């Protein structure tokens, strides 16, 4: 992590505790990225092994969230951080919660993928779903990078990708609804695809959340439930 983002302390141990927490967040983020990549391969390519891998290894992400939450609680209790240090710990706690939920969504995508047959994929807008998957995968990576460097401006850029993800999701759902109207007997597999696509869209939302936490830490401003224009103003300090 770029240590200019948080205070340096007389206690070297305190500095090391904070740095280790950030390092562990990034390790957790890397594992979540692997889960998402495997889930997408399972969904789009029909790779059963990848789907089973995601479903059976989700516990690792859950365990890391618990460990990090305990580490943050320990810092809060022992150090009683204030100002930027407190914002950092709060941002970490919120970020690991969203990373764990991204892992849950990836697990759901992998599980839905296991239900699908090749013909189900051939009848689906799988190219569009793959494009949505690549977009949200990039959002996760970009959000984690912004978090590592505590870069508020990059956080805004990544968060704005959620507009594209939402549009992609809406387009896929319209396609699937039309297909269901024409093929009512295909409800079970199409619903699996709908749930998997919904999970991908939710991953985009979670990535945006992480970007909001970066802005909160850097600028001390809560930008949840604000427009992208307001978010950008707070991130850059540019008010007209």
NORLINVEN-V264598 format. One record per pair of residues at least 4 apart in sequence whose C-alpha atoms are under 7 Angstrom apart, sorted by the first residue. I is the first residue (numbers start at 1). GAP is how many residues later the second one is. D is the distance in Angstrom with one decimal. If there is no record, write none. Layout:
# NORLINVEN-V264598
<<I/GAP/D> <I/GAP/D>>
This chain:
# NORLINVEN-V264598
<<1/21/6.9> <1/147/4.9> <1/148/5.7> <2/146/6.8> <2/147/5.1> <5/145/6.1> <6/78/6.3> <6/79/6.4> <7/78/6.7> <8/7/6.3> <9/5/6.8> <9/6/6.2> <11/4/6.7> <12/4/6.2> <13/4/6.0> <14/4/6.4> <15/4/6.2> <16/4/5.9> <17/4/6.2> <18/4/6.4> <19/4/6.2> <20/4/6.1> <21/4/6.2> <21/47/7.0> <22/4/6.4> <23/4/6.3> <24/4/6.2> <25/4/6.1> <25/71/6.8> <26/4/6.1> <27/4/6.4> <28/4/6.3> <28/33/6.6> <28/36/6.5> <29/4/6.2> <29/70/6.6> <29/115/6.8> <30/4/6.3> <31/4/6.3> <32/4/6.2> <32/29/7.0> <32/67/6.8> <32/71/5.5> <33/4/6.1> <34/4/6.2> <35/4/6.1> <35/19/5.7> <35/68/6.7> <35/71/6.1> <36/4/6.2> <36/70/5.1> <37/4/6.4> <38/4/6.2> <38/12/5.3> <38/13/6.8> <38/16/6.5> <39/4/6.1> <39/11/6.5> <39/12/5.8> <39/15/6.3> <39/67/5.8> <39/68/7.0> <39/70/5.8> <39/71/4.6> <40/4/5.9> <40/93/6.6> <41/4/5.3> <41/5/6.9> <41/6/6.2> <41/9/6.8> <42/4/4.8> <42/5/4.3> <42/6/6.0> <42/8/5.3> <42/9/5.0> <42/68/6.1> <42/71/5.8> <43/66/6.9> <43/67/6.6> <43/70/4.6> <44/82/6.4> <44/86/6.4> <46/67/6.9> <47/4/6.5> <48/4/6.2> <48/66/6.1> <49/4/6.1> <50/4/6.3> <51/4/6.3> <51/59/4.4> <51/60/6.3> <51/62/6.4> <51/63/6.1> <52/4/6.0> <53/4/6.0> <54/4/6.2> <54/53/5.4> <54/56/5.9> <55/52/5.2> <55/55/6.3> <55/56/6.2> <58/4/6.6> <58/45/6.6> <58/49/6.5> <59/4/6.1> <60/4/6.3> <61/4/6.4> <61/39/6.1> <61/42/6.6> <62/4/6.5> <62/38/6.1> <63/4/6.3> <64/4/6.1> <65/4/6.0> <65/31/5.9> <65/32/7.0> <65/35/6.5> <66/4/6.2> <67/4/6.3> <68/4/6.2> <69/4/6.2> <69/24/6.3> <70/4/6.2> <71/4/6.4> <72/4/6.2> <72/17/6.3> <73/4/6.2> <74/4/6.0> <75/4/5.4> <76/4/4.9> <76/5/6.2> <81/4/5.5> <81/5/5.0> <82/4/4.9> <83/4/6.4> <84/4/6.1> <84/133/6.9> <85/4/6.3> <86/4/6.2> <87/4/5.9> <87/130/5.3> <88/4/6.1> <88/129/5.8> <89/4/6.2> <90/4/6.2> <91/4/5.9> <91/122/5.3> <91/126/6.5> <92/4/6.1> <93/4/6.4> <94/4/6.5> <95/4/6.1> <95/115/5.6> <96/4/6.0> <97/4/6.3> <98/4/6.1> <98/108/5.7> <99/4/6.2> <100/4/6.3> <101/4/6.2> <102/4/6.2> <102/101/5.5> <102/104/6.7> <103/4/6.1> <104/4/6.2> <105/4/6.3> <105/94/5.1> <105/98/6.8> <106/4/6.3> <107/4/6.1> <108/4/6.1> <108/88/6.7> <109/4/6.1> <109/87/4.6> <109/90/6.6> <110/4/6.5> <112/4/7.0> <112/80/5.4> <112/81/7.0> <112/84/6.2> <116/4/6.0> <116/73/6.3> <117/4/6.7> <118/4/6.3> <119/4/6.3> <120/4/6.4> <120/69/6.5> <121/5/6.4> <125/4/6.3> <125/47/6.7> <126/4/5.9> <127/4/6.2> <128/4/6.3> <128/44/6.8> <129/4/6.1> <129/68/6.8> <130/4/6.2> <131/4/6.2> <132/4/6.3> <132/33/6.1> <132/36/6.1> <133/4/6.0> <133/67/6.3> <134/4/6.1> <135/4/6.3> <135/30/6.7> <136/4/6.2> <136/29/6.9> <136/64/6.8> <136/67/6.4> <136/68/5.1> <137/4/6.4> <138/4/5.9> <139/4/5.9> <139/19/5.9> <139/22/7.0> <139/65/6.5> <139/68/6.0> <140/4/6.2> <140/67/5.4> <141/4/6.2> <142/4/6.1> <142/16/6.0> <143/4/6.1> <143/12/6.3> <143/15/6.4> <143/64/5.9> <143/67/6.2> <143/68/5.6> <144/4/6.1> <145/4/6.3> <146/4/5.4> <146/5/4.9> <146/6/7.0> <146/8/5.8> <146/9/5.5> <147/4/6.7> <147/67/5.8> <150/64/5.9> <150/68/6.7> <151/4/6.3> <152/4/6.4> <152/62/6.0> <152/63/5.0> <152/66/6.5> <152/83/5.3> <153/4/6.5> <153/82/5.9> <153/83/6.5> <154/4/6.2> <155/4/6.0> <155/56/4.6> <155/59/6.7> <156/4/6.2> <156/55/6.8> <156/75/6.8> <156/76/6.0> <157/4/7.0> <159/49/4.6> <159/52/6.1> <160/68/6.8> <161/4/6.5> <162/4/6.1> <162/42/5.8> <162/43/6.7> <162/46/6.9> <163/4/6.4> <164/4/6.2> <165/4/6.1> <165/36/6.4> <165/39/6.6> <166/4/6.2> <166/35/6.6> <167/4/6.3> <168/4/6.3> <169/4/6.2> <169/28/6.9> <169/32/6.4> <170/4/6.2> <171/4/6.4> <172/4/6.2> <173/4/6.0> <173/21/7.0> <174/4/6.2> <175/4/6.3> <176/4/6.2> <177/4/6.3> <178/4/6.5> <179/4/5.9> <180/4/5.1> <180/6/6.7> <180/7/6.6> <186/4/6.2> <187/4/5.9> <188/4/6.5> <189/4/6.4> <190/4/6.1> <191/4/6.1> <192/4/6.2> <193/4/6.0> <194/4/6.1> <195/4/6.2> <196/4/6.5> <197/4/6.4> <198/4/6.2> <199/4/6.3> <200/4/6.7> <201/4/6.6> <202/4/6.2> <203/4/6.2> <204/4/6.3> <205/4/6.3> <206/4/6.5> <207/4/6.5> <208/4/6.3> <209/4/6.5> <210/4/6.5> <211/4/6.5> <212/4/6.2> <212/11/6.1> <212/12/6.5> <213/4/6.2> <214/4/6.2> <215/4/5.6> <215/6/6.8> <215/20/5.9> <216/4/4.7> <216/5/4.7> <216/6/5.3> <219/16/6.5> <221/13/6.9> <223/8/5.8> <226/4/6.1> <226/5/6.5> <227/4/6.2> <228/4/6.1> <229/4/6.3> <230/4/6.3> <231/4/6.1> <232/4/6.1> <233/4/5.5> <233/5/5.0> <233/6/5.8>>
